[in-house]
Amino acid sequence: MGNKGIEVKLLQFTDDTVFFYQPNFKYILAIKAILRSFEIASGLKVNFHKRKIGVLVISELDLNIFFNTLDCGRMRLPFTYLGMTIGGNHRKNEFLNPIIHKIQHRLSM
């Protein structure tokens, strides 16, 4: 992205976009630029009330700077995304129970 060559990795689903980045302020600014460019190019507005950041390892100070820069909410660990638990302890039963129940329910049909 841009003449500095910032690499931004993302996944897009029906109405979701997931950005994967290193906890670095230049990436936060790149994501903000991408979202703003989308608004300008499409004429659509990003719903800032629904936008959230989910992080795995970052200092509390950096996290607050990122939230303020992107004007968004926080997804507390562990959180669920597309039916998968992110940031939980995969060795505990509570982590796998939702997946097991979903599979059992589908198999019972």
Phi, psi and omega in degrees: 000131176070183181278357175268353176066040178286123180271124179240120179263137181211158172238140177237135177243192184311302180228024180234147170231129179245123177260137174246126183206164174282148179288080184222139186298327181294329177288322177298316178295323178295317179296318178298320178295321178297313181296319179292319178298321177300315180300315182293315184289323187264338186080001177269165178245138174284132179280096184291339179286336180265345184286134181221155175248132172243124184235151179258310182223114179194152178286154181297324179296311179298320180300315179296322177297317180295316179299315181293322181293317182269353180052060184219174179268179184241136173264111182285142178283143346284151176232161181254131176224124183053039176082358180252141177278128180249129175085010179268173177273105185292353178273347181269148179299325182299333180289318185269341184306314180300322179291317179298315180296321179295317179294316179300318180297316180292324179289331182289342178285000000 
